Amino acid sequence: MYITFQELFEFEEMRDAQVLAGKTALNNLIRWGHVIEVKNSKDWATPNMLVFTTGIAIEDDAENGLINMIENLNEKGASGLVLGLGFITDVPKKAVEFADEKEFPFIIIPGEVSFADVIFKIGNQIFEKMSSINRQHILIGNVLTETSTISYEAELEYYGYLRNVRYCVVAVRKEGKGRIENSIAEDLQFEVQKIRNTIHRKIFYYYKMNQLVFLIPDTHGTDTEISLESIIYGIDKYIETKLGKDKYYIAVSEWANQPSDLSVAYKQVLTTFEKGRILCPEKRVLSYKELGIFSLVDFSQKEELESIMKMSIGELYNHPDLIETLQVYISCNMNMQETADEMYVHVNTIKYRMKKIDQLLPEGLEKNRLYQIQTGIYLSKILTISN
């Protein structure tokens, strides 16, 4: 959990604080506060820690000492540096300029301010937020998994849900039975909350084993409009760095216009995970909308699916290499030269394959049958994977 710099400056002890540098980075979140009074600050700092110092260890060379400290803290991902004036009274200009260059918050406060009091308040506020988050976590879990949300609407609004704003359910799931580590889930929540500070609208989340779910509000009409695609892209890129080689998927629901639609949106996400991995195994991010008619298809009815598939593509089902060529051909707007370029073969090879494909299809390759043919291709994928 965390607090923001805005909340920090609301403390009585911080009323005379001055931000000397890094004003553009005051959206950094603060997970904890810690006093460091040694020259080698790098060994003591952790990500998102707000560091307090009097500078007693570097007063003999304040300029270089502060520059080194800022550089080390920035490298460790600390939230910022608070200098209590006393041992250092004149803050070196070069240190301020260096902090600004690094976009690293550098703050000074009067020497009589107790670091312990400020850090205690940081910890207390974080603890209170954790208690609130736990209550919200239970609430969101109930809202997503129950069909009726009437009894939860007032509580949702109390926590910041906007009645007249639509929300999208976006979920991250790790492949297999392994769970998303708590630290990774927390880091991702942390990053997404930075977006919240930009759009000034609450983003809710729900964490369960191998799945992390976000309720993301539409930002249309806000001063800072951020598209849903941009938010999802940020989530994708961030979790890619955290999970590394582990496979994960992101599913996106349709917009939920009211709280009662959220459970439906959550079911759409679960359907997207289930069917999307079969229909589009190569795609890491998939929306419910992209499932098309297959969102309604019962994949367990294999005999019925096989019957539809054979009516659509006939004997082509037994030629996966030709199916691949046909898919590329359709994606290239039925242009043989583009298809050949895409598949790195000679155009005559494509002409030969297309002739065979036309013979194998029940009614040939007609443009007015493309949707039926594509349906058959998808069903062949489903049946191949599920066998």
C-alpha positions, 0 to 999 in steps of 0.5 A, a space after each residue: 500500500 502507499 500514500 501520495 505526495 499530496 497526502 504527505 503535504 497535508 500532514 501538519 509537520 509538512 506544512 512548511 515543506 518546499 519542493 526544490 526539484 522533481 515537481 514533475 515526479 510528484 505522482 510517485 507513490 510512497 510505500 514507506 518512510 526511512 531515515 538514512 544518515 550514511 554516505 552509501 545510501 544505496 544499500 539502505 534504500 528500497 523502491 518507493 521509499 521516501 528517504 529522510 536525512 539531516 545530511 550529517 554524514 555528508 555535511 563536509 561535502 554537501 554538494 557531492 554528497 547530495 548528488 551521490 545520494 540522489 543518484 543512488 536513491 533514484 537508481 533504487 527507485 526511491 520515491 524522493 528525498 526529504 532534507 531536514 535543514 540544520 547540518 546543511 543550511 545552504 542547499 547546493 544549486 548543483 544538487 537541485 539541478 541534478 535532482 531536476 534532471 533526474 526528475 527526482 523529488 527533492 524536498 526540504 523541511 525545517 530542522 525542528 521537524 521530527 522525522 519520526 512523527 512524519 514517518 509514523 503518520 506515513 505508516 499509520 495512513 498506509 495501515 488505514 488504507 490497507 484495512 480499507 483496501 481489504 474491505 474493498 477487495 471483499 466488496 469487489 469480489 462480491 460485486 463481480 461474482 454475484 448476479 445482484 449488486 443492488 445492495 452494494 451500490 451505495 458502498 461502491 459509491 462510498 469507495 469512489 465508484 461513479 454511477 454515471 461512468 461506465 467501467 471495463 473489467 480487465 483481468 491478468 491471468 498467469 498460465 497454468 496453476 501457478 499463482 501471480 506472486 503477491 509482490 508482483 500483484 502489489 507492484 502492478 496495482 501500484 503502477 495502475 494506481 499511478 494512472 488513477 492519479 492522472 485521470 482522477 478516477 478510482 480504479 478498483 482491483 480484485 486479486 485472487 490466486 493466479 488472477 488480478 482484476 481491474 475495474 477501469 473507468 472510462 476517462 471520456 470527458 475528463 481533463 486528461 483523457 487516456 484511452 482504455 487501449 493505452 491503459 491496457 498497453 501499460 499493464 501489458 508492458 509492465 507485467 511483461 517485465 515482472 513475469 519474464 518468461 512466464 506466460 500470461 494473458 489479459 482479457 478485456 470485457 465490454 463496457 459495463 454501464 451500471 454496477 449490475 452489469 459488472 458481474 456480466 462483464 466479469 463472466 465475459 472476461 472468464 469466457 475470453 480466457 477460456 475460449 480465447 486461448 483456443 481461438 487465438 493462442 498467439 494473442 496475449 491481449 484479447 477482448 471479449 468482442 474479438 470472440 464474435 459469435 464464438 462467445 455463444 458457442 459451447 465448445 464441449 458439443 464436439 459432434 455438433 461443432 464437427 458437423 458445422 465445420 465439415 459443412 463449412 470447409 469439408 475435406 480442407 480440415 485434413 490439410 492444416 498447411 492449406 488452412 494456414 495458407 488460406 488464412 494468410 490469403 484472406 488476411 491479405 485481402 485475397 491478393 496472391 502476391 501479398 500472400 506469397 510475400 507474407 509466407 516467403 514463397 513464390 507466387 506460383 506456389 500460392 496459386 497452386 495451393 489456392 487451386 487445391 483449396 478451391 477443390 477441397 472446399 464444398 462450394 469452392 472459394 467464393 467471396 460471399 462464403 468467406 464468413 462461413 469458411 472462416 467459421 469452419 477454420 476456427 472450428 477446426 482449430 477448436 476441434 484440433 486443440 480439444 482432441 
